[in-house]
Amino acid sequence: MAKVRTRFVCQGCGAEASRWFGRCKGCGTWNTCVEETVAPPPTKQKGIGFVSGLAKAPVPITEVDGHLEARIKTRIGEFDRTLGGGIVPGMVALIGGDPGIGKSTLLLQGICQLALEGLKTLYVSAEESLPQTRMRAQRTGSLSDQLYLVSESNLELILTFIEDLQPTAVVIDSVQAIYHPDLQSAPGSVSQVRECSARLVSLAKRTGVAVFLVGHVTKEGTVAGPRVVEHLVDTVLYLEGERHGAFRILRAAKNRFGSTNEIGIFEMSDRGMLAVENPSQVFLSDRDVDRKGTVTVCSMEGTRPILVEIQALVAASNFGYPQRVATGFDARRMAILIAILEKRSGLQLGSQDIFVNVAGGLKLGEPAVDLGVALSMVSSFRDRQVGPTTVAVGELGLGGEVRPVSQMDRRINEAYKLGFTRCILAKANLTGLKVPDGMEAIGVAEIDAAQEVAFT
């Protein structure tokens, strides 16, 4: 008999070694080494190439049909928006998120909408039994004769089910729970996840079936398993949100068929994931208009402007080293804004604890919210209130100047629809700007001028 060979694989990045290691040389993590058995190559290897059976020889690019099939709408607007307009036939999407965040519920609702349109769909549950899945579907109203369920973790059987049923879309819940019988390693290992993902991608490209993979995440928030899986799939989605909060944000980290700047906002309820059509109104519904240290900003998330409340708390520090805490905003960017206020506006913030929070659990990374964050800190420090109908939009430079931002027309129109009557923006943005009747646009060149306007 042939000697059984083993190898040691990092479960974080997939790096391999011939001996055990404590710290991975590839990603630098500790205690991620797992011993795996190297399986002998099968006598009849099935092709897992992406174009296996589709192309016989290279062809000129001018002779390739560049028209993709029409996108399939799920009738869940926020889900379609994040995907880039709908499901592309043959696409493979990987969706990750914390346990209990709503990944399985969202995908079950999505493919059920396709089933209600008369399209055949398949939900493969490798972690739950059929009665458990039926209970969740019944609670969310996701029942249809065209939605097929199967509880199976053997990849060979799953591929057979897909070939026989020929569905429009398939959900695999989850990719870490399925296994290929030819491999000796346990489900969830690097080799299993990599091989199963490659075979599912090959099937999707060959048959045109849209495949959605549910992926577990690590404690750092990334999808568990080798990073090669994220390179194989067409779209990588992350479902984010506070565990005890009601809102969930679906964000695209990679999308070959659309923009990665789009986000989808949902509300978790007893009826499942409900799409939030007007997120600005939801995020501003509980704001206190008479509270100091709060400023409303307008951030562009993809093609959609969203108004969010920025909250800041500046208080004297009781320790030698003041605290700087930011939730939903880059802490390093907050440190830069504090330095600008100290150097250019003369504020003594070195002995103050400063806390910044983006209300609603949204994460903002656009520079256009700099002005709003800076004004909220000044409002709390000086104990002065910014007008409740004022919105601030602008980027701050290191010299204290307020820089213009893009798509100002859409931002100011969104603010006007929600009842705001005054907008503080960069003076350069006033050129060619169409201001709605009843909205006052005030252009400022520096942070000091913005403070004078904000507290008037």
NORMO-V593779 format. One record per pair of residues at least 4 apart in sequence whose ideal C-beta (glycine too) atoms are under 6 Angstrom apart, sorted by the first residue. I is the first residue (numbers start at 1). GAP is how many residues later the second one is. D is the distance in whole Angstrom. If there is no record, write none. Layout:
[[I/GAP/D] [I/GAP/D]]
This chain:
[[5/33/4] [6/29/5] [6/31/5] [7/9/5] [7/29/6] [7/31/6] [8/9/5] [8/12/5] [8/25/5] [8/27/6] [9/7/5] [9/25/6] [9/27/5] [9/181/5] [10/5/4] [10/14/4] [10/22/5] [11/21/5] [11/23/5] [12/15/5] [12/17/5] [12/20/5] [13/13/5] [13/14/4] [14/176/5] [14/212/3] [15/9/6] [15/11/3] [17/4/5] [20/13/6] [21/12/5] [23/7/5] [24/5/5] [24/8/6] [36/149/4] [36/153/6] [37/147/4] [39/144/5] [39/145/5] [42/140/6] [47/5/4] [48/150/5] [48/151/5] [48/154/5] [50/155/5] [51/4/5] [59/4/5] [69/20/5] [71/14/5] [71/15/3] [71/17/6] [72/14/5] [72/15/4] [73/7/6] [73/13/5] [74/5/5] [74/6/6] [74/36/5] [74/39/5] [75/38/5] [76/34/6] [76/199/6] [77/198/5] [78/186/3] [78/187/6] [78/197/4] [79/31/6] [79/185/6] [80/6/5] [81/181/5] [81/183/6] [82/168/5] [82/170/5] [82/180/5] [82/182/4] [84/171/6] [84/173/5] [84/174/2] [87/123/5] [88/169/5] [89/119/5] [90/114/5] [90/115/6] [90/118/4] [91/119/5] [91/143/5] [92/109/5] [92/112/5] [92/119/5] [92/141/4] [92/142/5] [93/119/5] [93/142/4] [94/119/5] [94/121/5] [94/139/5] [94/142/5] [95/8/5] [95/119/6] [95/142/4] [96/119/4] [96/121/5] [96/127/4] [96/142/5] [97/4/4] [97/6/5] [97/142/4] [101/138/5] [102/4/5] [102/146/6] [102/166/6] [102/171/5] [103/111/5] [103/136/5] [104/4/6] [104/69/5] [105/167/5] [105/168/6] [106/167/5] [107/64/5] [107/105/5] [108/29/6] [108/34/5] [109/31/6] [109/33/5] [109/163/5] [111/10/4] [111/58/5] [111/60/6] [112/30/4] [112/32/6] [112/35/5] [114/5/4] [114/7/5] [114/54/6] [114/55/6] [115/6/5] [115/29/4] [115/31/4] [115/32/4] [116/28/5] [119/49/4] [120/26/5] [120/47/5] [120/48/6] [121/26/5] [121/46/5] [121/47/6] [121/48/5] [122/26/5] [122/43/6] [122/45/4] [122/48/5] [123/26/5] [123/48/5] [124/26/6] [124/34/6] [124/48/5] [125/8/5] [125/26/5] [125/48/5] [126/27/4] [126/51/4] [126/52/5] [127/50/5] [128/4/4] [128/5/5] [129/22/6] [130/19/5] [130/21/5] [133/16/6] [137/5/4] [137/6/6] [140/131/6] [140/132/3] [150/11/6] [152/5/5] [152/6/6] [153/24/6] [153/25/5] [155/23/5] [155/25/5] [155/41/5] [161/4/6] [162/8/6] [169/41/4] [170/39/6] [170/41/5] [171/41/5] [172/41/5] [173/41/4] [174/40/4] [175/38/4] [175/40/6] [176/12/4] [176/40/5] [177/10/6] [178/18/5] [179/8/4] [179/13/5] [180/15/5] [180/16/6] [183/8/6] [183/9/6] [185/4/4] [185/6/5] [185/7/5] [187/5/6] [190/36/5] [192/4/6] [193/32/4] [194/32/5] [194/34/6] [197/32/5] [197/35/5] [200/11/5] [201/31/5] [203/4/6] [204/5/5] [204/7/5] [215/8/4] [216/8/5] [217/4/6] [217/6/6] [218/4/5] [218/6/5] [225/4/6] [230/6/5] [234/22/4] [235/20/5] [236/17/5] [236/18/4] [237/13/6] [237/15/6] [238/13/5] [238/15/6] [239/9/6] [239/11/5] [240/9/5] [241/4/6] [241/6/6] [241/7/4] [241/8/6] [241/120/6] [242/119/5] [245/116/5] [246/21/5] [246/22/6] [247/20/6] [247/114/6] [248/18/4] [248/20/6] [249/14/6] [249/16/6] [250/14/4] [251/12/5] [252/8/5] [255/5/5] [259/43/6] [261/41/4] [262/40/4] [263/38/5] [265/11/4] [265/14/5] [266/7/4] [266/9/6] [267/7/5] [267/9/6] [269/5/6] [276/6/5] [279/4/6] [279/27/5] [280/26/5] [280/27/4] [280/138/6] [283/25/5] [283/77/4] [284/23/6] [287/22/5] [289/99/3] [292/87/5] [292/91/6] [292/93/5] [293/19/5] [293/83/6] [293/86/5] [293/87/3] [294/15/6] [294/17/5] [295/15/5] [295/77/5] [295/80/5] [295/81/4] [295/91/5] [295/97/6] [296/11/6] [296/13/6] [296/95/5] [297/11/6] [297/13/6] [297/72/4] [297/75/3] [297/95/6] [298/7/5] [298/9/5] [298/93/6] [298/95/5] [298/113/4] [298/117/6] [299/7/6] [299/65/5] [299/67/5] [299/70/5] [300/5/6] [300/107/6] [301/5/5] [305/105/5] [305/106/5] [305/109/4] [308/50/6] [308/54/6] [309/50/4] [310/62/5] [310/63/5] [310/66/5] [311/46/5] [311/48/6] [312/44/5] [312/64/4] [312/65/5] [312/68/5] [313/42/4] [313/67/6] [314/38/5] [314/40/5] [314/63/6] [314/66/4] [314/67/4] [315/38/5] [317/5/4] [317/34/6] [317/36/5] [322/30/6] [322/31/5] [323/30/5] [324/30/6] [325/30/5] [326/5/4] [326/8/5] [326/30/5] [327/30/5] [328/30/3] [328/34/6] [328/35/5] [329/27/5] [329/29/6] [329/35/6] [334/22/6] [337/36/6] [337/37/5] [338/11/5] [340/4/5] [340/56/6] [340/60/6] [341/4/5] [341/6/5] [342/5/6] [342/7/5] [344/56/3] [344/103/6] [345/102/6] [345/103/6] [358/4/5] [358/6/6] [364/5/5] [367/28/4] [368/25/5] [368/27/6] [368/37/4] [369/4/6] [370/25/5] [370/26/4] [371/21/5] [371/23/4] [372/20/4] [375/17/5] [375/79/5] [378/4/6] [378/73/6] [379/5/6] [379/7/5] [384/71/5] [386/4/6] [386/68/5] [389/31/5] [389/32/5] [389/33/6] [390/32/5] [391/24/5] [391/29/5] [391/32/5] [392/32/5] [393/18/6] [393/32/5] [394/8/4] [394/31/6] [394/32/5] [395/8/4] [395/10/6] [397/4/4] [397/6/6] [400/46/5] [400/47/5] [401/45/6] [402/24/5] [402/42/5] [403/23/6] [404/22/4] [404/24/4] [404/25/4] [408/21/5] [408/25/6] [412/11/5] [415/5/4] [415/8/6] [416/20/5] [416/23/5] [422/18/5] [423/18/5] [424/18/5] [424/26/6] [424/29/6] [425/4/5] [427/16/4] [427/18/5] [429/4/6] [430/13/4] [435/4/5] [435/6/5] [442/11/5] [444/5/4] [444/6/4] [445/4/6] [450/4/6]]
